[in-house]
Amino acid sequence: MARNDVKGKVILLAGGGKNLGGLLSRNFAAQGAKLVIHYNSESTKADAEQTLADVQAAGAEAILVQSDLTQVDNITKLFDAAIAKFGGIDIAINTVGKVLKKPFVDTTEAEYDSMSDINAKVAYFFIQEAGKKLNDNGKICTIVTSLLAAYTGLYSTYEGLKAPVEHFTRAASKEFGGRGISVTAVAPGPMDTPFFYGQESDDAVAYHKSAAALGGLTDIKDIAPLVQFLVSDGWWITGQTIFANGGYTTR
């Protein structure tokens, strides 16, 4: 099997039940991968079950795992479930995130802690567990945000607590490189999914649609192929955060 071929490879997708994660699950299934699809809670169970049904209908071997990954033990259990089912893991992708749009002076400690747990803590320990348990020549990819290159208010906890993932990515790529493991992050612009609209007014939505040089919001169909590339043919790219946003932000 070629190093860059995902056919027969075991892919673990945190947040793999819907939106970008769901599309990645379906695309990898069509390419012959074996899938471990994680979802967070009862509120996303129906979407995750539909994704599982779709990938199985496409002929993929797959399992569904529900857990709250802000509890580090659950990250360990997620990876262990994948190994118990398939014997190993080749690719680990983390799409988990939470956005909060709120003035700096109004943000509560509880909101900060939640944003930190979901956007930074989960990412750190997901990469850590992948570093422990991925097969040699494995791939790790984390979804962050193009707001990392923005000069803006109101997203202090979102952009601020996704920012550490760039550093986690660099450090892990250096430490895991000896085993042939590449580590990357992808920073989409605001994506046209329910994840985006819950925080935004109509005026803000209109602004975000106009801000990208290529026009419009980021389509998950434009992000999934990039992630797929980075964990296959693009494995030589490592330690990098790739901004994919139609010219929404750049640096």
N, C-alpha and C positions, 0 to 999 in steps of 0.2 A: 504494500500500500504506500502510495506517495505520502511524503511528509505533510503536504498541504491538502490532502483529500479528507473530507469529513465523513465520508461513507464508512459506517461501522464504528465511528468514534463516539465516545460517551460525552455528552454535553450537558452540563448542569446550568440551569438558567434561574437565577433568583429574580422573582417578579416575572416569571415566564408565562403567566396565565393570561395576560391581556395587554392591550396597547402595543408598544414596541416589543415587549417580551413575548407576547402572543404571536406577533408576526414572525419574530426570529424562530420561535418554536416550530411554526408551520413551515418556514423556509428550510430549516435544518432537517425536518422530517422528510421533505421532498428530496433532499440530498442524501438520504439514507443514514442519517445519524440516529443514535439512541439517546433518548432525552430523559432528564430529570427536571420536571417542571415544578418550581416552587411558587406558592401563593401565600399571602399573609394571613387572611382572616375570612370569616364567614361572608363578609361583604363582597369579596372577590371570588368566592367559591364557584358560583355559577359560570362566570367567565372562564375560570381555570378548567372546569369540567368540560366545557365546550371545546376549549383548546386541546385538551387531552383526547376527546373524541375525534377531533379533526386530524390530529397527528397519527392516531391509531388507524383511522380510515385511510390515511396515506401510506400505511404499511410500516410505520415506525414502532419500534419497541419504546415504551415510555411509561413513567410512573409520575404520580402527582404527590407532592409533599406540602402540607400546610404547617407553617410555623412562624412565630414572631422572631425575626432575626436580631432584634435589639437585645435578645438574651443570647449571649455568646455560646452557651451550651447548645442552643438550637442550631447554630451554624455548624457546630461540630456534628450534631446528629444528622443534619441535612447531607453533609458530605459522606458520613458513614452509611446513610441510607442508599446513596448512589453506589458506593463501593459494594455494599451487601447485595444489591440487585445486579450490578453489571461487572463487578470485579475490579473496577478502576475508573478514573475520570481523566479525560484528555483536555477538555476545555471547560472553563468556568467563567460565566458572564453574569455580572450584577447590574440589573436595571433598576434596583430599588431606589426610591427617592421620595422626598416630601418637600413641597414648596409652601412658603409662608410669605405673603406680601403684607407688610405692616410697618408703620413708622418705628424707627429705632427706639424712640423714647417711650413707646407704648408696649414694647415686647416684654413679656413676662419671663421669669426664670423657668417656669414650667415649659413654656413654648421654646425657649432656647435649648433646654435639656432634650426635649423631644426631637428638635431639628438636629441637634448634635448626634443623638443616638442613631437616627435613621440615615442621615447623610454622611456622617464621618465614621462613627463607631462600627456600624454594619460593614461599611466599605473596608475598613482596616482589618477586621477580623475575618471577613470573607477572603480577602487577599492572603492573609496569614494562613488560613486553613487550606486554601488552594496551594500555597507554597509547601505545605506539609504533605499534601495528599495527591496532588496531580501527578500523573505519569510524566516521565522525562519527555522533553519536547512538547510540553503542554502549553496552553495559551490562557491568559487571563485578560478580561476586558471589563471595565467599569464605565457606566454611563454617568457623566457629570452634567455641566451646563455651560452654555456660551456666555452666561452672565459673568463668568470668571474673567472675561475681558471687557466687561462693561463698566462705565462710569455712571452709576445710578444709585438712587436711594430706594428704600422700601423693601429691598430683598437682602438686607444685611445678614440674616441668619441662613438664608438659602445659599447665596453665593459664598458667604464666609465659611460655611460648614461643608460645602462641596470642595472648596479650595484645597484643604489638606489632602484630598485624594490625588492631586497632581504629585505631591511629594511622596505619598505612599507608593504611587506608581513608579516613580523614579527609583526609590530605594529598593522596592521589591524586584524591579527589573535587574538591578545591579546584583542583588543577592541571589536571585534564582537563575541568572543567566548561565551559570556553569552547568546547569542541567538542561539547557536548551529551551527554557521556558520564557516566552515573551509576555510582557505585561504592558498594557495600553489603557488609555481612557479616551472616550469619545464625548465631545461637548456639543450637543445639538443646540440649535436655536429653539425658541418656544414651539413646541410640537402641537399639531392640530389634533389633540386628544382631550378627553375629559379631565385629565391631570392638569392641563393648562387653564381651562376656562373657569374652574372653581374659584380662582383667586382674582380674576380680572373683570373690570367693568367694560361696558361696550366701547367706551372711548379708548381704554387701554388696549383692548383687542385690536381696534382699528389702527392704533399706533404700531403695535407689534407687527401687524400685517404689512405696514408700509415701511418698516425699518430695514428690512433685508434688501440688499442691492438687487437680488434676483426676484424680489417681490413675494409676498405671502408668508405664511407660517411654514415651519419645517414639517414635511410629510414623513411619517415613519417609514414609508417606502423608500425614501432617500437615505435614511440612516441605517436600516437593516443591512443593505449590501456592503456598507463600509465596515460594520462590525463583522460580518461574515468574511470579508477580505482580510481584516486584521488577524482573525483566528485561523486563517488558512494560508492563502498565497502571500499575504502581507506579514507573515510571522517575523520577518527580518526587522520590521519596525518595532521597537521596544523602548520603554521609558518615556513615551511621548503621549501628550494629550492632543488629539486631533479635533480642531474646530470645524464642524460641518453644519453650516447655518445659512447658506445662501447670501453671505455677506452681511449678516446681522451684527456681528462683532468680529474684530480681528486684532491680532497683535503680532 
